[in-house]
Amino acid sequence: MSQEKEKATIMLPSSDRRRAWPDYAAVRRWHFYAGLFCLPFICWLAITGSIYLFRPDIEAWLDRPYESLRLDGPRAAPSREAQAAFTAVPGSVFVRYQLPATPSGAAQVVVARGGLPFRVYVHPVTLQPMKVERDDHRIMDLIAHLHGQLLLGNRGSMLVEVAASWAVVMILTGFYLWLPRGRWQMGGVLYPRLGLQSRLFWRDLHSVTGMWVSIVTLFLLLSGLPWSVSWGNYLTWVRNHWAATAGIPDWPVGATDQPAARVAAHAAPRRSMPGMTAEEMAAMSPPTAQADQLEKRPVASLRPLDAIVPVAARLHVPPPVWISPPLKGGGDWTISSQAQNRPLRVTYAMAPKTGLITKTKSFADENIVDKIVNVVIATHEGQLFGRINQAILLLTAGSLLVVSISATIMWWRRRPSGMLGAPLPAARPRFSALLVVSILALAALLPLFGLSLLIVMAIDRTLLPRLPAARRWLGLTVLP
């Protein structure tokens, strides 16, 4: 009898180890509910993100009619080009001058009126305005707002952040479901078995494609968080606890065209940032913030442009190149690269009276946190290592559409009549310390995930018990 008990105690640990993990049904349910919420956002982000990958190419194509002009005489002075922009937008003030991409290109002058920035394309010889448009309503800026904020401002940014947070849960649970159970085989694990019946074909296509793009997708989801209003401010708060990294970040956080963001941007030049002047920080401010500030204190003279533009052309700064005035009278002007490959960016401060470069700040001068974030952002936008970067992210976006479509087809075909079609819960769900720790870690890393999870749990505990029909439809009731 004692020997039998001894054998039983020897056999228990393996089963206990299996039970220490969450049961398969629970993981499937988490994966299903997370996917049901996230997949529409995933498709939207994949489509808009694919377009944004080619921002430099699209903007160069749109500006092509203004970059190869036939010039019948010498170019006018840059200060006169800027003055011509005022004619096109009466009552405006100067915000910045963008260096032409080609020797025969039109001057692009950004002016502001009523707190709104306008971009004016000026013919360099005749000084005739060729095109006037809202600088913050250009096509690729709209794509960026659609991608990160759904054109809803900070509310849209928070919604995208919640979707990204639950998409992380979807990917982690999907990877757990992909792990082979029992005998290992290549088909259905590393490649889809295309000759199978319809149901198994869609399952293989979904799981295998999802597995191959899971790492890149996780990177895209997490690397997009610095732009979001909640997580981006969370990162900035943590970042500003150290003197070496304190100050305004040089990437946009949330909806920068909203009043609160403008106030923060206005305050930025007055905050101390080690190694950076107020003029350099002003160059990083969003266009609306610069417009508001410069309307209060218009530039006294545009003559410095005539000396700065030739110097900027000789510096061979990665385009597009902005030449911006000081937000305070008498300060240095700035020559700054706005290249999407952020490690290539450089900013020069130039004294308008002497024409001398007083300060230079490049990627090498950034603190370690900003270096990491800027490299991550450049990779996220498909610009860090050129066409290969774009090709990898474009392939990932297409694969995510395949995963979403196959998931929708599987759900629709297996969905019972009159029910949502969620996997049924186990009669005795298993929990473990590992699962609890994992959820708490995700909630700490992704605060909006933790907040939304608390809301879901509160609804599940308080509201849904009073709605048995809704519980049955959602698949929250254990059926016999």
C-alpha positions in Angstrom: 0.0 0.0 0.0 2.8 2.4 0.9 4.5 1.5 -2.4 1.3 2.4 -4.4 1.2 5.8 -2.5 4.8 6.4 -3.4 4.1 5.7 -7.0 1.2 8.1 -7.0 3.3 10.9 -5.5 5.9 10.3 -8.3 3.3 10.6 -11.0 1.7 13.7 -9.6 4.3 16.3 -10.5 4.0 15.9 -14.3 0.2 16.4 -14.2 0.6 19.3 -11.8 3.0 20.9 -14.2 0.5 20.6 -17.0 -2.2 22.0 -14.8 0.0 24.9 -13.8 -0.6 26.4 -17.2 -3.9 28.0 -18.2 -6.1 25.4 -19.9 -6.3 25.4 -23.7 -10.0 26.4 -23.8 -9.2 29.6 -21.7 -6.4 30.6 -24.0 -8.6 30.1 -27.0 -11.3 32.3 -25.5 -8.8 35.1 -24.7 -7.5 34.8 -28.3 -11.0 34.9 -29.7 -12.3 37.9 -27.7 -9.0 39.9 -28.3 -9.1 39.1 -32.0 -12.8 40.0 -32.3 -12.0 43.5 -31.0 -8.6 44.0 -32.6 -8.9 42.6 -36.1 -10.8 45.6 -37.6 -8.1 47.9 -36.2 -5.3 45.6 -37.4 -6.7 45.7 -41.0 -7.0 49.5 -40.8 -3.5 50.0 -39.4 -2.1 47.6 -42.0 -3.7 49.5 -44.9 -2.9 53.0 -43.8 0.6 52.0 -42.5 1.4 50.5 -45.9 0.6 53.8 -47.6 2.6 55.8 -45.1 5.7 53.6 -45.7 6.1 55.4 -49.0 5.6 59.0 -47.7 8.9 60.3 -49.2 8.1 58.8 -52.5 4.5 60.0 -52.6 5.4 63.5 -51.5 8.1 63.7 -54.1 5.7 62.6 -56.7 3.1 65.1 -55.6 5.7 67.9 -55.6 7.1 66.9 -59.0 5.3 69.6 -60.9 7.0 72.2 -58.7 10.5 70.8 -58.6 11.4 70.9 -62.3 10.5 74.4 -63.3 11.7 76.2 -66.4 13.6 79.2 -65.1 14.1 82.1 -67.5 16.2 84.1 -65.2 18.1 84.1 -61.8 16.3 83.0 -58.7 14.9 85.7 -56.5 16.2 86.3 -53.0 14.7 83.9 -50.4 13.4 86.9 -48.5 11.4 88.0 -51.5 10.0 84.5 -52.0 8.8 84.6 -48.4 7.2 88.0 -48.9 5.4 86.6 -52.0 3.8 84.0 -49.7 2.3 86.8 -47.6 0.5 88.0 -50.8 -1.0 84.6 -51.3 -2.2 84.5 -47.6 -3.0 88.0 -46.6 -2.5 88.8 -42.9 -0.2 85.9 -42.3 3.2 85.7 -40.6 6.3 83.7 -41.5 6.8 80.3 -40.0 9.5 78.5 -42.0 11.2 78.2 -45.4 11.7 74.7 -46.9 14.8 74.4 -49.0 13.9 73.4 -52.6 14.7 69.8 -53.4 16.3 70.8 -56.8 18.0 73.9 -58.2 15.0 74.6 -60.3 12.4 73.8 -57.6 9.8 76.2 -56.2 10.3 77.7 -52.8 8.0 76.2 -50.2 7.2 78.8 -47.6 5.0 78.0 -44.6 3.0 81.0 -43.2 0.4 81.2 -40.5 -2.9 83.0 -40.1 -5.4 82.5 -37.3 -3.2 79.8 -35.8 -3.4 77.7 -38.9 -0.3 76.9 -41.1 -0.4 77.3 -44.9 2.2 76.1 -47.3 2.8 78.3 -50.4 4.7 77.2 -53.5 6.3 80.3 -54.9 7.9 80.5 -58.4 11.5 81.4 -57.8 11.7 83.9 -60.8 8.3 85.4 -61.2 7.4 85.1 -57.5 3.9 84.0 -58.4 2.1 81.7 -55.9 1.7 78.4 -57.7 -0.2 76.5 -55.0 -1.6 77.2 -51.5 -2.6 74.4 -49.1 -3.1 73.8 -45.4 0.3 72.5 -44.2 -1.3 70.2 -41.7 -3.9 68.9 -44.2 -1.5 67.5 -46.7 -2.3 64.0 -48.0 0.4 62.1 -46.0 -0.4 64.1 -42.9 -4.0 63.0 -43.2 -2.8 59.4 -43.6 -0.7 59.7 -40.5 -3.8 61.0 -38.5 -6.0 58.3 -39.9 -3.3 55.7 -38.9 -2.6 56.9 -35.4 -5.7 58.8 -34.4 -8.6 57.8 -36.7 -9.1 61.5 -37.3 -10.5 61.7 -33.7 -7.6 63.5 -32.0 -6.5 62.2 -28.6 -9.6 60.0 -28.2 -8.7 58.2 -31.4 -5.1 57.9 -30.2 -6.3 56.2 -27.0 -8.6 53.9 -28.9 -5.8 52.8 -31.2 -3.6 52.3 -28.1 -6.2 50.0 -26.5 -6.5 48.0 -29.7 -2.7 47.7 -29.9 -2.6 46.6 -26.3 -5.2 43.8 -26.8 -3.5 42.9 -30.1 -0.4 42.0 -28.0 -2.6 39.7 -26.0 -4.0 38.2 -29.2 -0.5 37.5 -30.6 0.8 36.0 -27.3 -2.2 33.7 -27.0 -2.1 32.9 -30.7 1.5 31.8 -30.3 0.5 29.5 -27.4 -2.2 28.0 -29.6 0.2 27.5 -32.5 2.7 25.5 -30.3 2.4 21.8 -31.5 0.7 19.4 -29.2 1.9 15.8 -29.4 3.9 14.7 -32.4 5.9 17.4 -34.2 5.3 17.8 -37.9 6.3 20.5 -40.4 2.9 20.8 -42.2 0.5 23.0 -40.4 3.3 24.3 -38.1 5.9 25.8 -40.4 4.0 25.9 -43.7 0.2 25.6 -44.5 -1.1 22.4 -46.0 -2.7 23.8 -49.0 -4.3 20.5 -50.2 -6.4 20.0 -47.1 -10.2 20.4 -46.8 -11.6 23.9 -46.5 -11.7 24.2 -42.7 -8.2 22.8 -42.1 -6.8 24.9 -45.0 -8.1 28.2 -43.4 -6.8 27.1 -40.0 -3.3 26.3 -41.3 -3.3 29.6 -43.3 -4.3 31.5 -40.2 -1.9 29.9 -37.7 1.2 29.5 -39.9 1.0 33.0 -41.4 0.3 34.5 -37.9 3.3 32.7 -36.5 5.7 33.9 -39.2 4.7 37.6 -38.8 4.2 37.6 -35.0 7.6 39.0 -34.1 7.5 41.9 -36.6 3.9 42.6 -35.7 4.8 42.8 -32.0 7.6 45.2 -32.9 5.2 47.4 -34.9 2.6 47.4 -32.1 5.1 48.3 -29.4 7.1 50.7 -31.5 4.0 52.7 -32.3 3.2 53.4 -28.7 5.6 56.4 -28.2 3.2 58.4 -30.5 0.1 57.6 -28.6 -1.3 60.1 -26.1 -1.4 57.8 -23.1 1.7 55.6 -23.5 3.7 58.4 -25.1 3.1 60.7 -22.1 3.8 57.7 -19.8 7.2 57.3 -21.6 7.9 61.1 -21.4 7.1 61.1 -17.7 9.5 58.2 -17.0 12.1 59.8 -19.4 12.0 63.2 -17.6 12.9 61.6 -14.2 16.6 61.7 -15.3 18.4 65.0 -16.0 20.2 63.5 -19.0 16.9 62.7 -20.8 14.7 65.5 -19.5 12.9 67.9 -21.9 10.5 67.7 -24.8 10.8 64.6 -27.0 11.5 65.2 -30.7 8.6 62.9 -31.8 4.9 63.9 -31.7 2.9 62.5 -28.8 -0.9 62.3 -29.3 -2.8 64.9 -31.3 -0.4 67.8 -31.5 -3.0 70.1 -33.1 -5.2 70.2 -30.0 -5.0 73.1 -27.6 -3.4 71.2 -24.7 -0.6 70.0 -27.0 -0.1 73.5 -28.3 0.3 74.8 -24.7 2.9 72.1 -24.0 4.8 72.8 -27.2 4.8 76.6 -26.3 6.2 75.8 -22.9 8.9 73.5 -24.4 11.4 76.2 -25.4 11.4 77.6 -21.8 12.3 74.2 -20.3 15.9 73.2 -19.9 17.2 70.4 -22.0 20.9 69.6 -21.7 22.8 70.4 -24.8 19.9 72.0 -26.7 19.1 75.6 -27.2 15.6 77.2 -27.3 15.9 77.6 -31.0 16.7 73.9 -31.6 13.7 72.9 -29.5 11.5 75.4 -31.3 12.5 73.6 -34.6 11.0 70.4 -33.1 7.7 72.0 -32.3 4.7 71.0 -34.4 3.6 73.5 -37.1 0.5 74.6 -35.3 2.6 75.4 -32.2 5.1 77.4 -34.2 2.3 79.2 -35.9 0.6 80.3 -32.7 3.9 81.4 -31.1 5.1 83.4 -34.2 1.7 85.1 -34.7 2.2 86.6 -31.2 5.8 87.7 -32.0 6.2 88.0 -35.8 9.7 87.9 -37.3 11.0 91.4 -37.5 13.0 90.9 -40.7 13.3 88.2 -43.3 16.7 89.4 -44.5 18.6 86.6 -42.6 17.0 84.1 -45.1 19.2 85.5 -47.9 22.3 84.6 -45.9 21.1 81.3 -44.4 19.6 79.6 -47.5 23.0 79.5 -49.4 24.7 78.1 -46.3 22.0 75.5 -45.8 22.4 74.4 -49.4 26.2 73.9 -49.0 25.7 71.9 -45.8 24.0 69.0 -47.7 21.6 68.4 -44.9 19.3 65.3 -45.6 16.0 66.6 -47.0 13.5 68.0 -46.3 15.3 70.9 -44.8 13.5 73.5 -42.7 14.9 77.0 -42.0 13.1 78.4 -39.0 13.3 81.8 -37.2 13.7 82.1 -33.5 10.6 82.2 -31.4 12.2 85.0 -29.4 13.5 88.1 -31.1 17.3 88.3 -31.6 18.0 84.6 -31.2 19.6 82.2 -33.7 17.8 80.8 -36.7 17.8 77.0 -37.2 18.6 74.8 -40.2 17.1 71.4 -39.4 16.7 68.1 -41.3 13.3 66.5 -41.1 14.3 63.2 -42.8 12.1 60.3 -41.9 15.3 58.2 -41.4 15.7 59.9 -38.0 19.4 58.9 -37.3 20.3 61.1 -40.3 18.7 64.2 -38.8 20.9 67.1 -37.8 20.1 70.7 -36.6 22.3 73.8 -37.0 21.9 77.0 -35.1 23.1 80.0 -37.1 23.6 83.6 -36.0 21.8 85.8 -38.5 24.2 88.8 -38.2 27.5 86.9 -38.6 26.3 84.0 -40.6 28.3 81.6 -38.4 27.1 78.2 -37.1 26.9 78.5 -33.4 25.8 75.0 -32.5 25.3 71.6 -34.1 23.2 68.8 -32.8 23.1 65.4 -34.5 21.9 61.9 -33.7 25.2 61.2 -32.0 24.5 63.9 -29.5 21.1 62.5 -28.4 20.8 60.6 -25.1 20.4 56.9 -25.2 16.6 56.8 -24.7 16.0 59.2 -27.6 18.5 57.3 -29.8 16.6 54.1 -29.2 13.2 55.6 -29.8 14.3 57.4 -32.9 15.9 54.2 -34.4 12.6 52.3 -33.5 10.5 55.0 -35.1 12.6 55.1 -38.3 12.3 51.3 -38.5 8.5 51.5 -37.9 8.1 54.0 -40.7 10.1 51.8 -43.1 13.1 54.3 -43.5 16.0 52.9 -41.4 17.4 50.5 -44.0 15.7 51.6 -47.2 13.7 49.4 -49.6 14.4 46.3 -47.6 12.8 47.9 -44.6 9.7 48.9 -46.6 9.5 45.4 -48.2 9.5 43.6 -44.8 6.8 45.9 -43.4 4.7 45.7 -46.6 4.9 41.9 -46.5 3.9 42.0 -42.8 0.9 44.2 -43.5 -0.3 41.9 -46.3 0.2 38.9 -44.1 -1.9 40.5 -41.4 -4.7 41.0 -43.8 -4.5 37.3 -44.7 -4.6 36.4 -41.0 -7.6 38.7 -40.4 -9.5 37.4 -43.5 -8.9 33.7 -42.6 -9.9 34.3 -39.0 -13.1 36.0 -40.1 -13.9 33.1 -42.5 -13.2 30.4 -39.8 -15.4 32.3 -37.3 -18.3 32.9 -39.7 -18.4 29.2 -40.8 -18.3 27.8 -37.3 -20.5 30.3 -35.6 -23.6 28.7 -34.2 -26.9 30.2 -35.1 -28.0 32.9 -32.7 -24.7 33.1 -30.9 -21.5 35.0 -31.2 -19.5 31.8 -31.6 -16.9 32.2 -28.8 -15.2 29.0 -27.7 -17.1 27.5 -24.8 -15.5 27.9 -21.3 -14.2 24.8 -19.5 -16.4 23.6 -16.6 -13.4 24.0 -14.2 -11.0 26.7 -15.6 -7.4 26.5 -14.5 -5.5 29.4 -13.1 -1.8 29.7 -12.1 0.5 32.2 -10.5 2.3 32.5 -13.9 -0.9 33.6 -15.6 -1.6 36.2 -12.9 2.0 37.5 -13.0 1.8 37.7 -16.8 -1.4 39.7 -16.7 0.0 42.1 -14.1 3.2 42.6 -16.1 1.2 43.4 -19.2 -1.0 45.8 -17.3 2.1 47.6 -16.0 3.7 47.8 -19.5 0.4 48.7 -21.2 -1.7 50.8 -18.7 -4.7 51.1 -21.0 -4.8 47.3 -21.3 -5.0 47.1 -17.5 -7.7 49.7 -17.4 -9.8 48.2 -20.1 -9.4 44.7 -18.5 -10.7 46.1 -15.2 -13.7 47.6 -17.0 -14.4 44.3 -18.8 -14.2 42.4 -15.4 -16.5 44.9 -13.7 -19.1 44.5 -16.5 -18.7 40.7 -16.3 -19.3 40.8 -12.6 -22.0 43.4 -12.2 -24.0 43.9 -15.4 -23.9 40.6 -17.3 -25.2 38.3 -14.5 -28.4 40.3 -14.8 -28.6 39.6 -18.6 -28.6 35.8 -19.0 -29.5 36.0 -22.7 -26.5 38.3 -23.3 -24.2 35.9 -21.5 -25.4 33.0 -23.6 -24.9 35.0 -26.8 -21.4 36.1 -25.8 -20.5 32.5 -24.8 -19.9 33.2 -21.2 -22.2 30.5 -19.9 -20.9 26.9 -19.4 -23.3 24.7 -21.4 -24.0 21.1 -20.5 
